[in-house]
Amino acid sequence: MSNPQPAVTFEEIRALVRNLPGPDMDAGTAALQRERQLTKPAGSLGRLEEIAQWVSTWQGQHPPDVRRPRVAVFAGNHGIAAHGVSAFPASVTVQMVANFQNGGAAVNQLCEVADADLRVYELDLDNPTADFTQGPAMGEEECCRAMAYGMMAVEMGVQLLALGEMGIGNSTAGAAICAALYGGDARDWVGRGTGIDDAGLARKVAVVEAGLKANPQAKDDPFEALRCFGGYELAAIAGAVLAARMARVPVLLDGYACTAAAAVLHKADRRALDHCMVSHRSVEPGHTRLMAEIGKEPLLDLGLRLGEGSGATLAINIVKSAVACHAGMATFAQAGVSDREG
C-alpha cells in the first residue's frame, strides 16, 4: 500500500454490505428473451447461456459487453510463513511480483491470450502481517485500509474483473478464515498448498489450530475472521469484490485463497457474491468444501493450484465466448430457420 488510504471502519464496511445493489432484472430478462430466439435448441449451450445472462444482469445492460476485462492480482506477506507452512520462503512473494511486472509469469501469458489488462497491487511486502498463532494478523484499521486499497482496482470502464493473489502462506490464511467462518476441524480446510510434504502439512494444521485458539473472536464475526487470519492481499480482494458490486462489474474469483477472502462477504450477506463466479476448482480440498458453503459451481476443473489469478484469467475466455455467442448469433427469424419441429 504505497499511498495511505482514508481510514474506514468495519461498521462502514457493514453498512456497504447492507446496501448492495441487486440484480438488474430488466437486463437479465432481455438476455433470457434473446437466448430463446437464437438458432440453437433451448439449453444446448449449457452454462454459456447462464454466463451470458449473468453478465447482462450484473452489468445492468443488454447486450452484455466484456471487451475490457481487467485482471487484478494482490500481493501480501504473512507472518505465519515463518512456521514453514509453504514449500517456498516468504521472499518468493517479492520475487514473483517482479516476475509479474517483467511479463514472465503464467498469468502474463494468459492475460495476453485473453486480451486482458493486468494490474499488480503490492501491499506493504516489507512488513508482513502478524503471526496469527499469537493473536490477530491485523488491526481493524490495517484490515480496512487494505480493503479500501482493493476497492481502487475497480476503475471506470472495467467490464469484467478477474481477481487473484500472491502471498506465501496465504492458503494457510485461507484455511483459517474458512474454519472460523464455517466450523469444522483444521484438517477439513488445510491442504498441501504449494506442494508441502507430510511434515509440512502437519505444521500447517497445527498453525491453523493454534490460530483458532488464539483468536476465538474470529468465529463470531466474518470481518473479525478476515482481520484475525487474513493477509493484506486477502482483505484487498474482499474490498475489490465489494467495490465491483457497487459499480456493477461482474467478478471471476480465482482459487482457494481468493474464494476464502470473498466468502467473508457471503457470510455477512448470502447475496453478496451473486455478481461473482468461481473460475475453477482448485486442487486444494478445502476449495470444494468452501464452494458448497457459498453455493457456487466452478467454471473449470483443470487441476490448477498456482494462484496469481491464473484460473480466473483463463475463465475470461469462457465468459467472452458466452457473450460472443449471445450477442452475435442470428435469431431464428433472422436466419430463416424454423424454431419448431415440422
Secondary structure, DSSP 8 states (H G I E B T S, - for coil): --S------HHHHHHHHHT-----HHHHHHHHHHHHHBSS-TTTTTHHHHHHHHHHHHHT-SS---SSEEEEEEE---GGGGG--SSS-THHHHHHHHHHHTT-SHHHHHHHHHT-EEEEEE--TTS----TTSS-SS-HHHHHHHHHHHHTT--TT--EEEEEEE-TTHHHHHHHHHHHHH-S-HHHH---TTT--HHHHHHHHHHHHHHHHH-GGGGT-HHHHHHHH--HHHHHHHHHHHHHHHHT--EEE-SHHHHHHHHHHHHH-TTTTTTEEE-B--SSHHHHHHHHHHT---SB-S-----TTHHHHHHHHHHHHHHHHHHHS-BHHHHT--SS--
